[in-house]
């Protein structure tokens, strides 16, 4: 049995993660470890966007 994948819901969650990681990055100005790790998180989120969010845009 095939399960239905809700790409729009997944995209919404990715955008929330991106927003949170960007906020953490801004808060990390005086906290170097936070700044470095939030950049890494944003890079991983970018890969999710390429894999999922771009598909959502094509589906419109």
Secondary structure in CASP SS format (residue, H / E / C, confidence):
PFRMAT SS
TARGET T0000
AUTHOR 0000-0000-0000
METHOD secondary structure of the structure
MODEL  1
X C 1.00
X C 1.00
X C 1.00
X C 1.00
X C 1.00
X C 1.00
X H 1.00
X H 1.00
X H 1.00
X H 1.00
X H 1.00
X H 1.00
X H 1.00
X H 1.00
X H 1.00
X H 1.00
X H 1.00
X H 1.00
X H 1.00
X H 1.00
X H 1.00
X H 1.00
X H 1.00
X H 1.00
X H 1.00
X H 1.00
X H 1.00
X H 1.00
X H 1.00
X H 1.00
X C 1.00
X H 1.00
X H 1.00
X H 1.00
X H 1.00
X H 1.00
X H 1.00
X H 1.00
X H 1.00
X H 1.00
X H 1.00
X H 1.00
X H 1.00
X H 1.00
X H 1.00
X H 1.00
X H 1.00
X H 1.00
X H 1.00
X H 1.00
X H 1.00
X H 1.00
X H 1.00
X H 1.00
X H 1.00
X H 1.00
X H 1.00
X H 1.00
X H 1.00
X C 1.00
END
